[in-house]
């Protein structure tokens, strides 16, 4: 079967396509909408935010959107941008403080700093097609040999072997999580094992933020591939979120990752960092509410934004 061609739409065609699907241009007029599409955002990216709005269920207008103005899409895209800008540094801080915690645990267990890395790496050895032993992690690390940030560490330790404090500087967040899990099993530590699943959720959100993926274009209830952890659900319940809202929002994998990241950050980040984030997140919550009237008739978006700001208010109060 030959794929049909998908030609790019001109800005005028983009406007007509949205209008044909019920999008209005009343709050933001057509002229401003065209300017926005030319200079601010990708059309196909912007239109993805329409999924949270209600459609006509029957009759001649079946399938068209109800009470959806172009300005609402641009506002939601802007909120989403601010959300990514808030969450990316938070995920980086989670990575930093989790590395501090892991080094403390390794020291508390009296480990040899190089031996524990060697033991971990030995579990990752693989045979290539010619039967030679290869280590994918060392291959990944070696790619940084010509980079300006880790080349010094790699040159210094690649032959003699990496002590754990150097090893943590040259591996990806995903490999760090793998190493964390190795240590959790090595120490038979249930709390560390539970934290591994939290870190996996943080990694998912960090990747989304790094790749500038949309988050708020799908916050509806669903069936997540990974359920939220008990510690997270207990904290959400303690934040005053109703059982019904918690059940709905924590069935969405994006909101699970977002909630888990905020939860783990508040648990392990320093007090000064949390204080700084509280101010930043407060500003974000204020931005969310600027045009709250846009979403009064869109339950998915209205309740999704309400859930996020309520979690922020409970976990990151401004002193």
Secondary structure by P-SEA (a helix, b strand, c coil): ccccccccccaaaaaaaaaaaccccccccaaaaaaaaacccccccccccccccccccccccccccccccaaaaaaaaaaaaaaaaaaaaaaaaaaaaaaaaaaaaaaaacccaaaaaaaaaaaabbbccccbbbbaaaaaaaccccccccaaaaaacccccccaaaaaacccaaaaaaaaaaaaaaaccaaaaaaaaaaaaaaaaaaaaaaccccccccccccccccccaaaaaaaaaacccaaaaaaaaacaaaaaaaaaaaaaaacccaaaaaaaaaaaaaaaaaaacccccccccaaaaaaaaaaaaaaaaacccc
